């Protein structure tokens, strides 16, 4: 089963696209994992990102 990611607003998507290239690459890798595995990815991978904002 594959999943999809939907952004709830254009500003959120724009903010993601304005991240530095290194963070965009990490986001892309996590997004690919979420699309293929769903929301069940290890907390270790996403916990560090909760401090960004």
PDBQT receptor file of N, H, CA, C and O in Angstrom, charges set to zero:
ATOM      1  N   UNK A   1       0.848  -1.181   0.000  1.00  0.00    +0.000 N 
ATOM      2  CA  UNK A   1       0.000   0.000   0.000  1.00  0.00    +0.000 C 
ATOM      3  C   UNK A   1       0.890   1.239   0.000  1.00  0.00    +0.000 C 
ATOM      4  O   UNK A   1       1.877   1.304   0.733  1.00  0.00    +0.000 OA
ATOM      5  N   UNK A   2       0.539   2.205  -0.813  1.00  0.00    +0.000 N 
ATOM      6  H   UNK A   2      -0.263   2.152  -1.408  1.00  0.00    +0.000 HD
ATOM      7  CA  UNK A   2       1.260   3.474  -0.795  1.00  0.00    +0.000 C 
ATOM      8  C   UNK A   2       0.352   4.558  -0.237  1.00  0.00    +0.000 C 
ATOM      9  O   UNK A   2      -0.873   4.488  -0.337  1.00  0.00    +0.000 OA
ATOM     10  N   UNK A   3       0.971   5.532   0.336  1.00  0.00    +0.000 N 
ATOM     11  H   UNK A   3       1.966   5.589   0.418  1.00  0.00    +0.000 HD
ATOM     12  CA  UNK A   3       0.263   6.651   0.952  1.00  0.00    +0.000 C 
ATOM     13  C   UNK A   3       0.574   7.907   0.158  1.00  0.00    +0.000 C 
ATOM     14  O   UNK A   3       1.412   7.883  -0.744  1.00  0.00    +0.000 OA
ATOM     15  N   UNK A   4      -0.087   8.991   0.483  1.00  0.00    +0.000 N 
ATOM     16  H   UNK A   4      -0.767   9.011   1.216  1.00  0.00    +0.000 HD
ATOM     17  CA  UNK A   4       0.224  10.264  -0.153  1.00  0.00    +0.000 C 
ATOM     18  C   UNK A   4       0.313  11.340   0.920  1.00  0.00    +0.000 C 
ATOM     19  O   UNK A   4      -0.255  11.214   2.005  1.00  0.00    +0.000 OA
ATOM     20  N   UNK A   5       1.028  12.381   0.592  1.00  0.00    +0.000 N 
ATOM     21  H   UNK A   5       1.489  12.483  -0.290  1.00  0.00    +0.000 HD
ATOM     22  CA  UNK A   5       1.198  13.509   1.514  1.00  0.00    +0.000 C 
ATOM     23  C   UNK A   5       0.473  14.700   0.916  1.00  0.00    +0.000 C 
ATOM     24  O   UNK A   5       0.705  15.070  -0.235  1.00  0.00    +0.000 OA
ATOM     25  N   UNK A   6      -0.405  15.294   1.708  1.00  0.00    +0.000 N 
ATOM     26  H   UNK A   6      -0.593  14.993   2.643  1.00  0.00    +0.000 HD
ATOM     27  CA  UNK A   6      -1.150  16.482   1.288  1.00  0.00    +0.000 C 
ATOM     28  C   UNK A   6      -0.804  17.616   2.245  1.00  0.00    +0.000 C 
ATOM     29  O   UNK A   6      -0.837  17.441   3.463  1.00  0.00    +0.000 OA
ATOM     30  N   UNK A   7      -0.477  18.759   1.700  1.00  0.00    +0.000 N 
ATOM     31  H   UNK A   7      -0.450  18.902   0.711  1.00  0.00    +0.000 HD
ATOM     32  CA  UNK A   7      -0.166  19.926   2.515  1.00  0.00    +0.000 C 
ATOM     33  C   UNK A   7      -1.461  20.660   2.815  1.00  0.00    +0.000 C 
ATOM     34  O   UNK A   7      -2.284  20.854   1.920  1.00  0.00    +0.000 OA
ATOM     35  N   UNK A   8      -1.652  21.067   4.055  1.00  0.00    +0.000 N 
ATOM     36  H   UNK A   8      -0.984  20.909   4.782  1.00  0.00    +0.000 HD
ATOM     37  CA  UNK A   8      -2.909  21.705   4.422  1.00  0.00    +0.000 C 
ATOM     38  C   UNK A   8      -2.969  23.161   4.006  1.00  0.00    +0.000 C 
ATOM     39  O   UNK A   8      -4.038  23.770   4.045  1.00  0.00    +0.000 OA
ATOM     40  N   UNK A   9      -1.834  23.733   3.608  1.00  0.00    +0.000 N 
ATOM     41  H   UNK A   9      -0.966  23.238   3.576  1.00  0.00    +0.000 HD
ATOM     42  CA  UNK A   9      -1.879  25.108   3.109  1.00  0.00    +0.000 C 
ATOM     43  C   UNK A   9      -0.669  25.375   2.209  1.00  0.00    +0.000 C 
ATOM     44  O   UNK A   9       0.378  24.743   2.347  1.00  0.00    +0.000 OA
ATOM     45  N   UNK A  10      -0.832  26.303   1.308  1.00  0.00    +0.000 N 
ATOM     46  H   UNK A  10      -1.683  26.817   1.196  1.00  0.00    +0.000 HD
ATOM     47  CA  UNK A  10       0.253  26.696   0.411  1.00  0.00    +0.000 C 
ATOM     48  C   UNK A  10       1.436  27.288   1.180  1.00  0.00    +0.000 C 
ATOM     49  O   UNK A  10       2.581  27.001   0.831  1.00  0.00    +0.000 OA
ATOM     50  N   UNK A  11       1.198  28.112   2.225  1.00  0.00    +0.000 N 
ATOM     51  H   UNK A  11       0.268  28.344   2.508  1.00  0.00    +0.000 HD
ATOM     52  CA  UNK A  11       2.342  28.657   2.971  1.00  0.00    +0.000 C 
ATOM     53  C   UNK A  11       3.221  27.574   3.606  1.00  0.00    +0.000 C 
ATOM     54  O   UNK A  11       4.438  27.735   3.691  1.00  0.00    +0.000 OA
ATOM     55  N   UNK A  12       2.616  26.487   4.047  1.00  0.00    +0.000 N 
ATOM     56  H   UNK A  12       1.627  26.356   3.978  1.00  0.00    +0.000 HD
ATOM     57  CA  UNK A  12       3.404  25.394   4.623  1.00  0.00    +0.000 C 
ATOM     58  C   UNK A  12       4.302  24.798   3.559  1.00  0.00    +0.000 C 
ATOM     59  O   UNK A  12       5.488  24.575   3.801  1.00  0.00    +0.000 OA
ATOM     60  N   UNK A  13       3.757  24.539   2.397  1.00  0.00    +0.000 N 
ATOM     61  H   UNK A  13       2.794  24.720   2.200  1.00  0.00    +0.000 HD
ATOM     62  CA  UNK A  13       4.539  23.986   1.305  1.00  0.00    +0.000 C 
ATOM     63  C   UNK A  13       5.647  24.961   0.897  1.00  0.00    +0.000 C 
ATOM     64  O   UNK A  13       6.771  24.540   0.628  1.00  0.00    +0.000 OA
ATOM     65  N   UNK A  14       5.343  26.240   0.850  1.00  0.00    +0.000 N 
ATOM     66  H   UNK A  14       4.429  26.583   1.069  1.00  0.00    +0.000 HD
ATOM     67  CA  UNK A  14       6.342  27.246   0.493  1.00  0.00    +0.000 C 
ATOM     68  C   UNK A  14       7.452  27.305   1.536  1.00  0.00    +0.000 C 
ATOM     69  O   UNK A  14       8.622  27.473   1.192  1.00  0.00    +0.000 OA
ATOM     70  N   UNK A  15       7.089  27.167   2.804  1.00  0.00    +0.000 N 
ATOM     71  H   UNK A  15       6.139  27.030   3.083  1.00  0.00    +0.000 HD
ATOM     72  CA  UNK A  15       8.093  27.193   3.866  1.00  0.00    +0.000 C 
ATOM     73  C   UNK A  15       9.034  25.990   3.746  1.00  0.00    +0.000 C 
ATOM     74  O   UNK A  15      10.241  26.121   3.949  1.00  0.00    +0.000 OA
ATOM     75  N   UNK A  16       8.492  24.847   3.423  1.00  0.00    +0.000 N 
ATOM     76  H   UNK A  16       7.512  24.741   3.257  1.00  0.00    +0.000 HD
ATOM     77  CA  UNK A  16       9.321  23.658   3.234  1.00  0.00    +0.000 C 
ATOM     78  C   UNK A  16      10.281  23.869   2.068  1.00  0.00    +0.000 C 
ATOM     79  O   UNK A  16      11.455  23.507   2.149  1.00  0.00    +0.000 OA
ATOM     80  N   UNK A  17       9.784  24.447   1.002  1.00  0.00    +0.000 N 
ATOM     81  H   UNK A  17       8.830  24.741   0.936  1.00  0.00    +0.000 HD
ATOM     82  CA  UNK A  17      10.625  24.679  -0.171  1.00  0.00    +0.000 C 
ATOM     83  C   UNK A  17      11.671  25.765   0.064  1.00  0.00    +0.000 C 
ATOM     84  O   UNK A  17      12.635  25.865  -0.694  1.00  0.00    +0.000 OA
ATOM     85  N   UNK A  18      11.494  26.577   1.102  1.00  0.00    +0.000 N 
ATOM     86  H   UNK A  18      10.710  26.495   1.718  1.00  0.00    +0.000 HD
ATOM     87  CA  UNK A  18      12.464  27.627   1.396  1.00  0.00    +0.000 C 
ATOM     88  C   UNK A  18      13.528  27.170   2.397  1.00  0.00    +0.000 C 
ATOM     89  O   UNK A  18      14.421  27.943   2.742  1.00  0.00    +0.000 OA
ATOM     90  N   UNK A  19      13.442  25.936   2.859  1.00  0.00    +0.000 N 
ATOM     91  H   UNK A  19      12.716  25.308   2.579  1.00  0.00    +0.000 HD
ATOM     92  CA  UNK A  19      14.458  25.408   3.766  1.00  0.00    +0.000 C 
ATOM     93  C   UNK A  19      15.800  25.309   3.045  1.00  0.00    +0.000 C 
ATOM     94  O   UNK A  19      15.841  25.235   1.817  1.00  0.00    +0.000 OA
ATOM     95  N   UNK A  20      16.893  25.309   3.802  1.00  0.00    +0.000 N 
ATOM     96  H   UNK A  20      16.859  25.369   4.800  1.00  0.00    +0.000 HD
ATOM     97  CA  UNK A  20      18.196  25.084   3.166  1.00  0.00    +0.000 C 
ATOM     98  C   UNK A  20      18.210  23.725   2.444  1.00  0.00    +0.000 C 
ATOM     99  O   UNK A  20      17.489  22.805   2.831  1.00  0.00    +0.000 OA
ATOM    100  N   UNK A  21      19.012  23.614   1.423  1.00  0.00    +0.000 N 
ATOM    101  H   UNK A  21      19.597  24.361   1.109  1.00  0.00    +0.000 HD
ATOM    102  CA  UNK A  21      19.029  22.404   0.587  1.00  0.00    +0.000 C 
ATOM    103  C   UNK A  21      19.272  21.132   1.402  1.00  0.00    +0.000 C 
ATOM    104  O   UNK A  21      18.695  20.089   1.095  1.00  0.00    +0.000 OA
ATOM    105  N   UNK A  22      20.109  21.202   2.429  1.00  0.00    +0.000 N 
ATOM    106  H   UNK A  22      20.577  22.049   2.678  1.00  0.00    +0.000 HD
ATOM    107  CA  UNK A  22      20.384  19.995   3.228  1.00  0.00    +0.000 C 
ATOM    108  C   UNK A  22      19.134  19.531   3.970  1.00  0.00    +0.000 C 
ATOM    109  O   UNK A  22      18.871  18.331   4.050  1.00  0.00    +0.000 OA
ATOM    110  N   UNK A  23      18.364  20.472   4.514  1.00  0.00    +0.000 N 
ATOM    111  H   UNK A  23      18.578  21.447   4.450  1.00  0.00    +0.000 HD
ATOM    112  CA  UNK A  23      17.127  20.096   5.203  1.00  0.00    +0.000 C 
ATOM    113  C   UNK A  23      16.064  19.641   4.212  1.00  0.00    +0.000 C 
ATOM    114  O   UNK A  23      15.273  18.750   4.519  1.00  0.00    +0.000 OA
ATOM    115  N   UNK A  24      16.038  20.246   3.027  1.00  0.00    +0.000 N 
ATOM    116  H   UNK A  24      16.681  20.970   2.777  1.00  0.00    +0.000 HD
ATOM    117  CA  UNK A  24      15.106  19.789   1.998  1.00  0.00    +0.000 C 
ATOM    118  C   UNK A  24      15.398  18.337   1.617  1.00  0.00    +0.000 C 
ATOM    119  O   UNK A  24      14.474  17.553   1.398  1.00  0.00    +0.000 OA
ATOM    120  N   UNK A  25      16.667  17.983   1.540  1.00  0.00    +0.000 N 
ATOM    121  H   UNK A  25      17.418  18.619   1.718  1.00  0.00    +0.000 HD
ATOM    122  CA  UNK A  25      17.040  16.611   1.187  1.00  0.00    +0.000 C 
ATOM    123  C   UNK A  25      16.592  15.639   2.273  1.00  0.00    +0.000 C 
ATOM    124  O   UNK A  25      16.094  14.557   1.963  1.00  0.00    +0.000 OA
ATOM    125  N   UNK A  26      16.760  16.010   3.543  1.00  0.00    +0.000 N 
ATOM    126  H   UNK A  26      17.164  16.889   3.795  1.00  0.00    +0.000 HD
ATOM    127  CA  UNK A  26      16.319  15.143   4.636  1.00  0.00    +0.000 C 
ATOM    128  C   UNK A  26      14.794  15.023   4.646  1.00  0.00    +0.000 C 
ATOM    129  O   UNK A  26      14.248  13.946   4.883  1.00  0.00    +0.000 OA
ATOM    130  N   UNK A  27      14.118  16.136   4.389  1.00  0.00    +0.000 N 
ATOM    131  H   UNK A  27      14.562  17.011   4.196  1.00  0.00    +0.000 HD
ATOM    132  CA  UNK A  27      12.667  16.115   4.322  1.00  0.00    +0.000 C 
ATOM    133  C   UNK A  27      12.195  15.203   3.189  1.00  0.00    +0.000 C 
ATOM    134  O   UNK A  27      11.246  14.437   3.353  1.00  0.00    +0.000 OA
ATOM    135  N   UNK A  28      12.863  15.294   2.045  1.00  0.00    +0.000 N 
ATOM    136  H   UNK A  28      13.634  15.917   1.912  1.00  0.00    +0.000 HD
ATOM    137  CA  UNK A  28      12.494  14.454   0.899  1.00  0.00    +0.000 C 
ATOM    138  C   UNK A  28      12.674  12.977   1.232  1.00  0.00    +0.000 C 
ATOM    139  O   UNK A  28      11.839  12.149   0.868  1.00  0.00    +0.000 OA
ATOM    140  N   UNK A  29      13.753  12.648   1.917  1.00  0.00    +0.000 N 
ATOM    141  H   UNK A  29      14.432  13.320   2.212  1.00  0.00    +0.000 HD
ATOM    142  CA  UNK A  29      13.987  11.249   2.293  1.00  0.00    +0.000 C 
ATOM    143  C   UNK A  29      12.903  10.754   3.251  1.00  0.00    +0.000 C 
ATOM    144  O   UNK A  29      12.388   9.647   3.090  1.00  0.00    +0.000 OA
ATOM    145  N   UNK A  30      12.559  11.569   4.240  1.00  0.00    +0.000 N 
ATOM    146  H   UNK A  30      12.977  12.468   4.370  1.00  0.00    +0.000 HD
ATOM    147  CA  UNK A  30      11.491  11.185   5.178  1.00  0.00    +0.000 C 
ATOM    148  C   UNK A  30      10.145  11.090   4.464  1.00  0.00    +0.000 C 
ATOM    149  O   UNK A  30       9.342  10.205   4.761  1.00  0.00    +0.000 OA
ATOM    150  N   UNK A  31       9.903  11.994   3.530  1.00  0.00    +0.000 N 
ATOM    151  H   UNK A  31      10.555  12.713   3.289  1.00  0.00    +0.000 HD
ATOM    152  CA  UNK A  31       8.644  11.967   2.783  1.00  0.00    +0.000 C 
ATOM    153  C   UNK A  31       8.517  10.686   1.975  1.00  0.00    +0.000 C 
ATOM    154  O   UNK A  31       7.448  10.077   1.935  1.00  0.00    +0.000 OA
ATOM    155  N   UNK A  32       9.606  10.275   1.331  1.00  0.00    +0.000 N 
ATOM    156  H   UNK A  32      10.475  10.770   1.363  1.00  0.00    +0.000 HD
ATOM    157  CA  UNK A  32       9.575   9.023   0.568  1.00  0.00    +0.000 C 
ATOM    158  C   UNK A  32       9.272   7.842   1.484  1.00  0.00    +0.000 C 
ATOM    159  O   UNK A  32       8.524   6.939   1.109  1.00  0.00    +0.000 OA
ATOM    160  N   UNK A  33       9.850   7.845   2.683  1.00  0.00    +0.000 N 
ATOM    161  H   UNK A  33      10.458   8.579   2.988  1.00  0.00    +0.000 HD
ATOM    162  CA  UNK A  33       9.568   6.764   3.641  1.00  0.00    +0.000 C 
ATOM    163  C   UNK A  33       8.107   6.773   4.059  1.00  0.00    +0.000 C 
ATOM    164  O   UNK A  33       7.482   5.718   4.168  1.00  0.00    +0.000 OA
ATOM    165  N   UNK A  34       7.556   7.973   4.297  1.00  0.00    +0.000 N 
ATOM    166  H   UNK A  34       8.064   8.830   4.208  1.00  0.00    +0.000 HD
ATOM    167  CA  UNK A  34       6.152   8.049   4.707  1.00  0.00    +0.000 C 
ATOM    168  C   UNK A  34       5.226   7.596   3.584  1.00  0.00    +0.000 C 
ATOM    169  O   UNK A  34       4.216   6.941   3.844  1.00  0.00    +0.000 OA
ATOM    170  N   UNK A  35       5.554   7.934   2.346  1.00  0.00    +0.000 N 
ATOM    171  H   UNK A  35       6.374   8.466   2.135  1.00  0.00    +0.000 HD
ATOM    172  CA  UNK A  35       4.719   7.523   1.217  1.00  0.00    +0.000 C 
ATOM    173  C   UNK A  35       4.737   6.005   1.066  1.00  0.00    +0.000 C 
ATOM    174  O   UNK A  35       3.708   5.395   0.776  1.00  0.00    +0.000 OA
ATOM    175  N   UNK A  36       5.893   5.401   1.262  1.00  0.00    +0.000 N 
ATOM    176  H   UNK A  36       6.729   5.897   1.498  1.00  0.00    +0.000 HD
ATOM    177  CA  UNK A  36       5.965   3.945   1.083  1.00  0.00    +0.000 C 
ATOM    178  C   UNK A  36       5.547   3.163   2.317  1.00  0.00    +0.000 C 
ATOM    179  O   UNK A  36       4.993   2.072   2.182  1.00  0.00    +0.000 OA
ATOM    180  N   UNK A  37       5.794   3.685   3.528  1.00  0.00    +0.000 N 
ATOM    181  H   UNK A  37       6.244   4.572   3.638  1.00  0.00    +0.000 HD
ATOM    182  CA  UNK A  37       5.517   2.942   4.760  1.00  0.00    +0.000 C 
ATOM    183  C   UNK A  37       4.366   3.500   5.586  1.00  0.00    +0.000 C 
ATOM    184  O   UNK A  37       3.960   2.885   6.572  1.00  0.00    +0.000 OA
ATOM    185  N   UNK A  38       3.847   4.633   5.205  1.00  0.00    +0.000 N 
ATOM    186  H   UNK A  38       4.177   5.132   4.404  1.00  0.00    +0.000 HD
ATOM    187  CA  UNK A  38       2.794   5.251   5.994  1.00  0.00    +0.000 C 
ATOM    188  C   UNK A  38       3.385   6.000   7.180  1.00  0.00    +0.000 C 
ATOM    189  O   UNK A  38       4.587   6.262   7.219  1.00  0.00    +0.000 OA
ATOM    190  N   UNK A  39       2.557   6.337   8.124  1.00  0.00    +0.000 N 
ATOM    191  H   UNK A  39       1.580   6.125   8.092  1.00  0.00    +0.000 HD
ATOM    192  CA  UNK A  39       3.020   7.151   9.249  1.00  0.00    +0.000 C 
ATOM    193  C   UNK A  39       3.855   6.373  10.263  1.00  0.00    +0.000 C 
ATOM    194  O   UNK A  39       4.328   6.957  11.238  1.00  0.00    +0.000 OA
ATOM    195  N   UNK A  40       4.043   5.086  10.060  1.00  0.00    +0.000 N 
ATOM    196  H   UNK A  40       3.658   4.612   9.268  1.00  0.00    +0.000 HD
ATOM    197  CA  UNK A  40       4.766   4.262  11.014  1.00  0.00    +0.000 C 
ATOM    198  C   UNK A  40       6.266   4.265  10.753  1.00  0.00    +0.000 C 
ATOM    199  O   UNK A  40       6.851   3.237  10.412  1.00  0.00    +0.000 OA
ATOM    200  N   UNK A  41       6.880   5.435  10.916  1.00  0.00    +0.000 N 
ATOM    201  H   UNK A  41       6.405   6.271  11.192  1.00  0.00    +0.000 HD
ATOM    202  CA  UNK A  41       8.324   5.517  10.805  1.00  0.00    +0.000 C 
ATOM    203  C   UNK A  41       8.886   5.702  12.204  1.00  0.00    +0.000 C 
ATOM    204  O   UNK A  41       8.211   6.259  13.070  1.00  0.00    +0.000 OA
ATOM    205  N   UNK A  42      10.108   5.247  12.440  1.00  0.00    +0.000 N 
ATOM    206  H   UNK A  42      10.656   4.795  11.737  1.00  0.00    +0.000 HD
ATOM    207  CA  UNK A  42      10.673   5.326  13.791  1.00  0.00    +0.000 C 
ATOM    208  C   UNK A  42      10.699   6.746  14.334  1.00  0.00    +0.000 C 
ATOM    209  O   UNK A  42      11.040   7.686  13.617  1.00  0.00    +0.000 OA
ATOM    210  N   UNK A  43      10.340   6.899  15.595  1.00  0.00    +0.000 N 
ATOM    211  H   UNK A  43      10.063   6.135  16.178  1.00  0.00    +0.000 HD
ATOM    212  CA  UNK A  43      10.341   8.224  16.229  1.00  0.00    +0.000 C 
ATOM    213  C   UNK A  43      11.718   8.861  16.194  1.00  0.00    +0.000 C 
ATOM    214  O   UNK A  43      11.840  10.084  16.121  1.00  0.00    +0.000 OA
ATOM    215  N   UNK A  44      12.738   8.048  16.246  1.00  0.00    +0.000 N 
ATOM    216  H   UNK A  44      12.638   7.055  16.306  1.00  0.00    +0.000 HD
ATOM    217  CA  UNK A  44      14.095   8.569  16.213  1.00  0.00    +0.000 C 
ATOM    218  C   UNK A  44      14.338   9.424  14.975  1.00  0.00    +0.000 C 
ATOM    219  O   UNK A  44      15.103  10.387  15.026  1.00  0.00    +0.000 OA
ATOM    220  N   UNK A  45      13.699   9.080  13.875  1.00  0.00    +0.000 N 
ATOM    221  H   UNK A  45      13.078   8.297  13.834  1.00  0.00    +0.000 HD
ATOM    222  CA  UNK A  45      13.894   9.836  12.638  1.00  0.00    +0.000 C 
ATOM    223  C   UNK A  45      13.177  11.170  12.624  1.00  0.00    +0.000 C 
ATOM    224  O   UNK A  45      13.641  12.109  11.977  1.00  0.00    +0.000 OA
ATOM    225  N   UNK A  46      12.066  11.275  13.315  1.00  0.00    +0.000 N 
ATOM    226  H   UNK A  46      11.690  10.512  13.841  1.00  0.00    +0.000 HD
ATOM    227  CA  UNK A  46      11.283  12.507  13.258  1.00  0.00    +0.000 C 
ATOM    228  C   UNK A  46      11.347  13.327  14.539  1.00  0.00    +0.000 C 
ATOM    229  O   UNK A  46      10.970  14.499  14.530  1.00  0.00    +0.000 OA
ATOM    230  N   UNK A  47      11.802  12.758  15.616  1.00  0.00    +0.000 N 
ATOM    231  H   UNK A  47      12.108  11.806  15.623  1.00  0.00    +0.000 HD
ATOM    232  CA  UNK A  47      11.835  13.467  16.889  1.00  0.00    +0.000 C 
ATOM    233  C   UNK A  47      12.701  14.712  16.812  1.00  0.00    +0.000 C 
ATOM    234  O   UNK A  47      12.328  15.759  17.342  1.00  0.00    +0.000 OA
ATOM    235  N   UNK A  48      13.864  14.613  16.151  1.00  0.00    +0.000 N 
ATOM    236  H   UNK A  48      14.167  13.763  15.720  1.00  0.00    +0.000 HD
ATOM    237  CA  UNK A  48      14.767  15.759  16.049  1.00  0.00    +0.000 C 
ATOM    238  C   UNK A  48      14.130  16.918  15.311  1.00  0.00    +0.000 C 
ATOM    239  O   UNK A  48      14.471  18.073  15.568  1.00  0.00    +0.000 OA
ATOM    240  N   UNK A  49      13.211  16.636  14.397  1.00  0.00    +0.000 N 
ATOM    241  H   UNK A  49      12.934  15.698  14.188  1.00  0.00    +0.000 HD
ATOM    242  CA  UNK A  49      12.584  17.698  13.610  1.00  0.00    +0.000 C 
ATOM    243  C   UNK A  49      11.512  18.443  14.373  1.00  0.00    +0.000 C 
ATOM    244  O   UNK A  49      11.099  19.523  13.952  1.00  0.00    +0.000 OA
ATOM    245  N   UNK A  50      11.052  17.897  15.480  1.00  0.00    +0.000 N 
ATOM    246  H   UNK A  50      11.387  17.019  15.822  1.00  0.00    +0.000 HD
ATOM    247  CA  UNK A  50       9.991  18.575  16.223  1.00  0.00    +0.000 C 
ATOM    248  C   UNK A  50      10.479  19.866  16.857  1.00  0.00    +0.000 C 
ATOM    249  O   UNK A  50       9.667  20.714  17.227  1.00  0.00    +0.000 OA
ATOM    250  N   UNK A  51      11.794  20.034  16.991  1.00  0.00    +0.000 N 
ATOM    251  H   UNK A  51      12.454  19.345  16.690  1.00  0.00    +0.000 HD
ATOM    252  CA  UNK A  51      12.310  21.258  17.586  1.00  0.00    +0.000 C 
ATOM    253  C   UNK A  51      12.396  22.405  16.573  1.00  0.00    +0.000 C 
ATOM    254  O   UNK A  51      12.576  23.561  16.955  1.00  0.00    +0.000 OA
ATOM    255  N   UNK A  52      12.267  22.078  15.276  1.00  0.00    +0.000 N 
ATOM    256  H   UNK A  52      12.121  21.139  14.965  1.00  0.00    +0.000 HD
ATOM    257  CA  UNK A  52      12.269  23.131  14.259  1.00  0.00    +0.000 C 
ATOM    258  C   UNK A  52      10.889  23.778  14.235  1.00  0.00    +0.000 C 
ATOM    259  O   UNK A  52       9.884  23.105  14.461  1.00  0.00    +0.000 OA
ATOM    260  N   UNK A  53      10.838  25.031  13.972  1.00  0.00    +0.000 N 
ATOM    261  H   UNK A  53      11.655  25.578  13.788  1.00  0.00    +0.000 HD
ATOM    262  CA  UNK A  53       9.521  25.601  13.853  1.00  0.00    +0.000 C 
ATOM    263  C   UNK A  53       9.570  27.029  13.884  1.00  0.00    +0.000 C 
ATOM    264  O   UNK A  53       8.532  27.685  13.794  1.00  0.00    +0.000 OA
TER     265      UNK A  53
